[in-house]
Amino acid sequence: MSVPRATAYKWLKRWCVEGTADLEDRTSRPKHYPHHTRPCKVDQVLGLRQQRWEPHRIGAVLGMARSTVYAILLRENRNRLRDFDSLSKRRIRRYERARPGGLIHIDVKKQGKIPPGGG
């Protein structure tokens, strides 16, 4: 197994500073996101979306890229308007049953007597 020289020196430096505990696997996720959307902007996007605005209109009004607005809505699970009630603006909670057809109810009404041979 070959390891680049820079990586080997990086590992050696870590080992000298922290010992063997610091040589364990690390996440590659960044510690901070300098270009992440500010929370006040996210609140504005969500507020306009609650008023049933389309993402391209939200982006134009707030001066944001449409892709950023779509990413915010997807991350906050607000990307589909059909999941929200148009009057109360609240998320519609669908029910799920353990067995399929658990709540099926059929009304049967006898309309009249059908004579032999059809009506």
N, C-alpha and C positions, 0 to 999 in steps of 0.2 A: 504494500500500500504506500503510495507516494503522497506526501503532504507538501503543499507549497511552503517555501521558506518563510514567507511573511506570516502564515498561519502558525507555523511551529514556534516562531519567536513570540507571537501573540499569546500562545498557550503557555510558553515558558514564563513570560511576564506575569500572567495571571497566577501561575503556580507559585512564583516567588512572593507575590503580594498576599494571596489568600490561602494558598495551600491546595490540597487535593479537592476540597469541597467546591472550589470555584471552577473546577474543570468539568463539572457535570453539564449536561445539555441545557442550552438556553433557548428561549423563544426568540424568533426573529422579528416579532412584532415591535414596532417603534414605541419608545417610552412616551412620546408626545407627538401630536399632530399639528404642526404649525399652520397648516392651511385648512384646518377643520372649520366647518361653519359654526359661527358663534351661536350660543343658545338663544339669544334674543331674536336672531334671524330665523332660527328654527321655530320659535313660538309664533312669529309673524306668519310663516308659511303655513303652519298648522291651523292658525286662526282663519286665514283666508280659505283654506281647504274646507274648514268646517262650514263656511258659507257657500260651499259647493262651487268654488272657482276651479277652473282648469289649470293644470300645471304651467302651460305656456303663458297664460295670463298672469299667474302669480309671479313667474320669472320676470315678465316685462315690467310689472308694477314695482317689484322690489329690486330690480336691477341685478338679477341673478341669472345664471345660465339655466336653461330648461333641464339639462342633465343633472344639475345640482338639486333642483327642486324635486325631480323624479327620485333621486337618490334619498333625499330626506323623507319623502312620502313613503318610499319602500321600506326604509329603516324603521319608521314609526308605524308601519302597517296601516297606512291611510291611503294607499295607492288606488283603491277601487271604490268608486262612489256608490256602487250597487250594494256595498256592505253597510251603508249608513241610511238611516231613516231620513226622508226629505223634510219632514216636519220638525221632529225633535232634534235632528242633527246628531243623534247618538248612534253608536254602533249596534247593528242588529245582531243579536245573539241567536244563532241557529241551535236547535236542539239535536241531540244525538241519542239514539236508542241502542241498547245492548243487542237487541234482535231486530233485523230488518222487518218492517211492517208491523212493529209493535203497537202503533197508534192508528192503524187503519180502521175506519168505521164506515160501514156501508148501510145506507137506508134502503129498505126494500118495501115497496108499496104495491099492493095488488090493484091494478087499474080496472079490471073487470074480467068477466068470464069470456074467454075466446072460444067461439064455437068450433066443433070439429071441422077440419078442413081450412081453417084460417079465418081471418076477420073480414 
